[in-house]
Amino acid sequence: MASIKMKLGYTQQAMELSCNFIEHYMTSCPPVYALIYIMGMKKLMNGEGISITELAQQFNITESDVMNAWRHWENVGIVKLEDPDKNIAITFYQVHVPEHTPEQVAQPIKHTVSGGRPQYTIDELTVYRKQSRDVARMFERAEQTLGKLLYYNDLSIIFSFHDWLRLPIDVIEYLLTYCAENGHRNLRYIEKCALDWADNGVDDLEKALIYVQAFDKNYRTILHYMGQTSGYPTPSHRKYIDKWIETWKMPLDLVMEACDRSVAAIDKPTFAYVNKILSEWDKKDVRDIEGVKALDAEFAKSKEASTTVSPAIVSIDKKVATPKVNRFVNFTQREHDYAKLEQLERAYLEQKLK
């Protein structure tokens, strides 16, 4: 494992912890980052060496956590990192009051797919498993929850939830349980959920419970009504649902009504069609079923008025029907005297008999 060489970038007779560090830096970062900085300073002042592996073991964290801490302190300008052939060198600088605010220093990292999930070797995963009882327990419970033996690629994905997405171990275990109970044991699906939780700041178990309740109430219910009983909402779907629920403040039962009307109108509902319905209701400030019924009654009344014809207009336009004249009927009809014809026929027969 990589070792760390440290040197002091200013003259100091004894170890001291700057008040500026305590007031402006230590309170605006993860606590373990401050501890790593203090431990490194202490080792430096005592003339002792230190390694990434040693720091990871002392604080029961991963080696990548240790490097993230040092990179954090480099970003805020109180140390400088050098990496000649993996023998990391750290120079400590005197701590001054930062020009930026603590909030800017503590700017959280938003993890996205474009960032790229890191890959871990089998040896790395073995070391992490041996170093941390929590990581070993997470792997064991993951196999129990998902009901299958997890191989290298599976463990790499699960470990990335903690190392890359910064999700706590207990949150990851709850995430696996939640997905499995809803019939989703595919790790690609679970990874989408993990990314979503990380991006929405689900960084403790209480937040996870609240987030799941809201997700099941809104996203999962609406997806079910839209005929999508499996899978995770796409970014486009989430954009629609967030607009309906968060921006337009539409109650869930009103969204359900719009979904039902979409089915009745086009057989197969689409998010765009439901959005069109809800957009019209939003423009008319309709926020409950009674308001929708009032709109329906108003529409029916206006439609009836537009199709009804006045009786006065009927009497004025009414005309007497006259026979149509054409070349087949435009001639004088013949009239026959059938009695006279019969008399002539009888005289003809008598003459013939004589």
MARSEVO-809084 format. One record per residue: x, y, z of N, C-alpha, C in turn. Coordinates in steps of 0.2 Angstrom, whole numbers, plus 2048, in hexadecimal, padded with zeros to 3 digits. Layout:
REM residues N
XYZXYZXYZ/...
END
This chain:
REM residues 354
8047FA800800800800804806800/80280C7FD8068127FD807815804/80D81780480F81A80B80F82280A/80F82680F80E82D80F815830812/81883480E81D83881181B83F812/81C84281881984881A81F84D81C/81E85481B82285981D81E85F81F/82186382381E86982582086F820/81C87381E81D87981A81E87F81D/81F87F82482188582882488382E/82788783282B88683882688683E/82788084282387F84882687B84D/82687E85382A87A85882787585B/82087585C81C87085F81586F85B/81286985C80C86885980786D85C/8038708587FD87485A7F8874855/7F28748577EC8738537E987A852/7E987D84C7E788484A7E088584C/7DF88B84F7D888D8517D488E84A/7D88908457D489183E7D288A83C/7D688583D7D487E83A7CE87C83E/7CE87D8457C887B8497C187F847/7C28858467BC8898457BA88983D/7BE8898397BC88A8327BD88382D/7C187E8307C287982B7BF87282E/7C08718357BE86B8387B786A838/7B386F8397AC86E83A7A886E833/7AC86F82D7A986F8277AB869822/7AC8638267AE85D8227AC857826/7AC8518237AB84B8277B084A82D/7AE8498327B28488387B8844837/7B883F8347BE83B8337C383E82F/7C184382A7C68478277CA84B82B/7C784E8307CB8528357CF84E839/7CD84883B7D184383F7D784183B/7D68408357DC83D8317E1843830/7DF84982F7E384F82F7E7850836/7E484F83B7E78508427EC84A843/7EA8448417EF83E8427F583F83E/7F48428387FA8438337FE848836/7FC84D83980085383C803850842/80084C84680384984C80984584A/80884084580D83C843813840840/81284583D81784983A81B84D83F/81884F84481B85384982084E84E/81D84884E82184385282784084E/82784184782C83E84382A837841/82483584282282E84081F82E839/82082883681D827830816824830/81382482B80C82282B80A820824/80581B82380381981C7FB81A81C/7F98198167F28198147EE814818/7F280E8177EF80881A7EE808822/7F380B8257F380C82C7EE81182E/7ED81782B7E781B82C7E081882B/7E08148267D98118257D880C82B/7DD80882D7DB8048327DA807839/7DD80D83A7DC8108417D5813841/7D381583C7CC81983C7C7814839/7C880E8377C38098357C080C82F/7C380E82A7C18108247C580D81E/7C380F8187C680C8127CC811810/7D180E80D7D781280A7D4818806/7CF8178027CD81C7FE7CA822802/7C78208087C582580C7CA82A80F/7D08268107D682A8127D882F80D/7D982C8077DB8318017D6836800/7CF8358007CA83A8007CB840805/7CD83E80B7CF8438107D484780E/7DA84480C7E084880A7DE84D804/7DA84A7FF7D884E7F97D48547FC/7D08538017CB8588037D085E806/7D585C80A7D986180D7DD865808/7DF8618037E38657FD7DE86A7FA/7D88687F97D386C7F57D28737F9/7D28728007D18788037D787C805/7DD8798037E387D8037E787D809/7E787880D7EB8778137F0872813/7F086E80D7F586980C7F6868805/7FC8658037FD8647FC7FF85D7FB/7FC85A7F67FE8537F58028527EF/80784D7EF80B84B7EA80B8447E9/80C8417E380B83A7E38118377DE/8178377E081C8357DC81D82D7DD/81B82A7D881B8227D881781F7DE/8118227DF80D8207E480F8217EC/8158237ED8188257F381582C7F5/80F82D7F880C8337F88108387FD/81083E7FB8148437FF80E848801/80E84A80780984F80A80D85580D/80C85B80A80F86180E809865811/80A86681880586A81C80787181B/80287581A80287C81A7FF880820/8028868227FF8898277F788B826/7F388A82B7EC88A82A7EA89282B/7E78958267E489C8267DD89B826/7DA8A18277D28A28277D18A181F/7CC89D81D7CB89C8167C78A2813/7C98A380D7C58A88097BE8A6808/7BD8A08077B689D8057B389B80C/7AC89A80B7A88998117A9891813/7A78908197A788881B7A3884817/79D88781579888481179B88280A/7A08868077A38858017A887F802/7AC87F8087B187A8097AD87480A/7A787380D7A486D80E79F86B808/7A086E80279C86C7FD79C8657FC/7968627FC79585A7FB7968597F4/7998527F379A8507EC79384C7EA/79184E7E478B84B7E278D8467DD/78B8407DE78D83A7DA7898397D5/78B8387CF7878377C978A8317C5/78682E7C07898287BC78F82B7B8/78E8317B67948337B279B8337B5/79A8337BC7A18337C07A482D7BF/7A18277BE7A48217BC7A581D7C3/7A28177C47A38137CA7AA8107CA/7AE8117CF7B480E7CF7B48067CF/7BA8037CD7BA7FC7CD7BF7FA7D2/7BE7F57D67C27F37DB7C57EC7DA/7CB7EB7DB7CE7E47DA7CC7DF7DF/7CD7D97DE7CB7D47E37CF7D57E9/7D67D67E87DA7D77EE7D87DD7F2/7D57E37EF7D37E97F37CD7E77F7/7C87E37F47C27E27F77C47DD7FD/7C87D97FC7CB7D48027CD7D8808/7D17DD8067D47E180B7CF7E580F/7CA7E880B7C57EC80E7C17E8813/7C07E28107BC7DD8147BF7DB81B/7C67DA81B7C97D98217CA7DF825/7CB7E58227CC7EB8267C67ED82A/7C07EC8277BA7EE82A7B57E982B/7B37E88327AE7E38337A77E5830/7A67EC8307A07EE82D79F7ED825/7A57ED8227A57EB81B7A37E481A/7A77E081E7A67D981E79F7D781F/79C7DA8247957D98267907DB820/7927E181D78E7E381778D7DE812/7937DB8107947D680B78F7D080D/7907CE81378C7C88157857C9815/7837CE81777B7D08177797D1810/77D7D380C77B7D48057797CE802/77E7C980377C7C28007767BF803/7757C080A76F7BE80D7697C180A/7697C88097637CB8077617CA800/7677CA7FC7657C87F47647C17F3/7667BD7F87657B57F77697B27F2/76F7B47F17747B17EC77B7B37EF/7807AF7EC7877AF7ED7897B57E9/78D7BA7EC78F7C07E87967BF7E6/7977C07E079E7C07DD7A27C67DD/7A87C67DA7AC7CC7DA7A97D37D8/7A57D27D27A27D87CF79C7DB7D3/7997D67D67937D87DB7967DB7E1/79B7D97E479E7DC7EA7A17E37E8/7A47E37E27A67EA7E07A17EF7E0/79B7ED7DD7967F27DC7937F47E3/7927EF7E87907F17EE7947F57F2/79B7F37F27A07F77F57A07FE7F3/79F7FF7EC79F8067EA79A80B7ED/7948087EF78F80C7F279280F7F8/79680C7FC79980F80279F813800/7A48117FC7AA8147FB7A981A7F6/7A58197F17A481E7EB79E8237ED/7998207EE7938247F07928267F7/7968247FB797826802791824806/78D81F80478781D80878A81980E/78781A81478981681A78780F819/78A80B81D78980481D78280281E/77F805823778803825773805820/77480B81C77080D817770808811/77680681077780180A7737FB80C/7747F88127707F28147697F3813/7667F981575F7FA81475D7FB80D/7627FE8097607FE8027607F87FF/7647F38007647EC7FE75D7E9800/75B7EA8067557E680974F7E9805/74F7F08047497F38017487F17FA/74E7F17F674E7EE7EF74B7E77EF/74E7E37F374D7DC7F37457DB7F5/7437DE7FA73C7DD7FB7377E07F6/7397E47F27357E67EC7367E27E6/73A7DD7E673B7D87E17417DA7DC/7457DE7DF74B7E07DA7527DE7DE/7547D97DB75B7D67DD7607D77D8/75F7DA7D37647DC7CE7687E27D0/76F7E17D07737E67D37747EC7CF/7727EC7C87727F27C476C7F67C6/7677F37C87617F77CA7627FA7D1/7657F67D57677F87DC76C7FE7DC/7707FE7D77758037D677280A7D4/76D8097D076980F7CE7658127D4/76380E7D97608107DF7658147E3/76B8117E47708137E877381A7E5/77381B7DF7758217DC7708277DD/7698257DD7648297DE76482B7E6/7658277EA7668287F176B82D7F3/77182C7F07778307F17768377EE/7738387E877183E7E576C8427E9/76883F7ED7638427F17658437F8/76B8427FA76D84380176B83E806/76983880476783280976D82F80C/77083381177683181477582E81B/76F82D81D76E829824768825823/76782182876181C82875B81F828/75A82582C75482882D75282C827/75782F82375583281D75382C818/75682781875482181474D81F815/74B81E81B74481C81C73F82181A/74182881B73C82D81873C82D811/74282C80E74282D80673E827803/73F82180673B81B80373481C804/73181F80A72A82080A728825805/72B82A80472982F7FF72A82C7F8/72F8287F77308257F072A8207EF/72881C7F37238177F371C81A7F2/71B8207F57158237F57148267EE/7198297EC71882D7E571B82A7DF/7218287DF7248257D972181F7D7/72281A7DC7208137DB7188137D9/7148177DD70D8177DC70B8197D5/70E81F7D370D8217CC70F81D7C7/71581A7C77188157C271380F7C2/71080D7C770C8077C77068097C3/70380F7C46FD8117C06FF8127B9/7058147B77078157B070980E7AD/7088097B17098027AE7108007AE/7148037B271B8027B371C7FF7BA/71B7F87BA71B7F57C17227F37C3/7277F47BF72E7F27C07337F77BE/7397F77C073E7FC7BE73E8027C2/7438077C174480D7C57428127C0/73F8187C373D81D7BF7428207BB/7428227B57478257B174782C7B3/74D8307B174D8377B374783B7B0/7458397AA73F83C7A773983B7AB/7388357AD7328347B17328377B8/7388387BB73983B7C17378437C0/73A8457BB73884C7B973184E7B9/72D84A7B672684A7B572384A7BC/7258457C07218447C67238497CB/72984B7CB72B8517D07288577CE/7268587C872385E7C671B85E7C8/7188587C77118577CA7118587D1/7158557D57158547DC71885A7E0/71E85C7DD7218627E17208697DE/7208697D871F8707D57178727D5/71386E7D270C86F7D170886D7D7/70B86A7DC7088687E27028647E1/7028607DC6FC85B7DB6FB8567E0/6F68557E36F584F7E86F58487E4/6F78437E76F983D7E46F283A7E1/6EC83B7E46E68397E16E483C7DB/6E68437DA6E58467D46E98447CE/6F08427D06F483F7CB6F18387C8/6EF8347CD6EB82E7CB6E682F7C7/6E28347C86DC8367C46DE8377BD/6E483B7BC6E683D7B66E98377B2/6EC8327B66EE82C7B36E88287B0/6E38277B46DD8247B26DA8277AB/6DA82D7AB6D78317A56DB83079F/6E282F7A06E682E79B6E5827798/6E482279C6E281B79A6DC81B796/6D781F7986D081F7956D182378E/6D582778E6D682B7876DA828782/6E08257846E482277F6E681B781/6E38187856E38117876EA80F78A/6F08127886F681178B6F981778D/6F98187946FB81F797702821795/70382779470A82A79470B830798/71183179A71383679F71183D79C/71283D795711844792709845792/7058407916FE8417916FB843798/6FE84079D6FC8417A46FE8487A6/70484A7A37078517A57028567A1/6FF85579B6FB8597986F585A79C/6F285579F6EC8557A36ED85A7A9/6F28587AD6F485B7B36F68637B2/6F98647AC6FA86B7AA6F486F7AA/6EF86C7A76E98707A66E68717AD/6E686C7B16E386D7B86E78727BC/6EE8727BB6F28777BE6F087E7BC/6EF87F7B66ED8867B36E78887B6/6E28847B86DC8867BA6DC8857C2/6E28847C56E38847CC6DE87E7CF/6DE8797CC6DA8737CF6DE86F7D3/6DD86D7D96E18697DD6DD8647E1/6D78627DF6D385C7E26CE85A7DD/6CC8547DF6C78507DA6C18557D9/6BE8587DE6B885C7DE6B98627D8/6BF8647D86C18697D36C18667CC/6C38607CB6C385D7C56BC85C7C3/6B78597C86B08587C66AD85F7C4/6AF8647C76AC86B7C56AE86D7BE/6B486B7BC6B686D7B56B38687B0/6B28627B26AE85D7AE6A78607AD/6A48627B269D8647B169C86B7AD/6A186F7AE6A28757AA6A38747A3/6A786F7A16A886D79A6A286A797/69F86579B699862798693867797/69386C79B68D87179A68F876794/69587779369787C78D696878787/69887178769786D78169086C77F/68B86B78468486B783681871780/68387778268187D78068387E778/68987C77668B87D77068887876B/68587376D68286E76867A86E768/67787276D67087376D66E878768/66887776366687C75E65F87F761/65E88676065888976265288775E/64C88676164688475E643889759/64489075A64389575664689574F/64D89375065089274964E88C745/64B887749649881745642883741/63E88774463888974163988E73B/63E89273B63F896736642893730/64688E73164A88A72C646884729/64088372C63C87D72A63887F723/63987A71E63687B718631875716/62C87671162887170F62B86D70A/62B86670B62F86270662B8626FF/62E8636FA62B8626F362F85D6EF/62B85A6EB62E8546E76338576E3/6388536E263E8546DE63C8536D7/63D8576D263C8576CB6428556C7/64284F6C364784D6BF64584A6B9/6498486B46478466AE64383F6AE/64383C6B363F8356B46388366B5/63683C6B962F83D6BB62C8436B7/6308476B362E84D6B062A84B6AA/6248486AA6208466A46198456A6/6148456A160D8456A360B83D6A4/60883C6A96078356AB6018326A7/60182C6A45FB8296A05F68276A5/5EF8286A35EA8256A75E68206A3/5E581A6A55E18156A15DA8136A3/5D581269E5CE8106A05CE80869F/5CF8056A55CF7FE6A55C87FB6A3/5C27FE6A45BC7FB6A35BB7FB69B/5BD8006985BD8016905C17FC68D/5C77FA6905CC7F568D5C97EE68E/5C57ED6935C27E66945BC7E568F/5B87EB68D5B37EA6885B67E9681/5BB7EC6805BE7EB6795C17E4678/5C47E267E5C77DB67E5C17D667D/5BB7D76805B57D267F5B37D2678/5B27D86755B07D966E5B47D5669/5BB7D666B5C07D26665BF7CB667/5BD7C866C5BD7C166D5B67BE669/5B17C266A5AA7C06675AB7C065F/5AF7C565D5B07C66555B47C0653/5B87BE6575BD7B86555B97B2655/5B47B16595B07AB65A5AC7AA654/5A97AF6515A57AF64C5A87AD645/
END
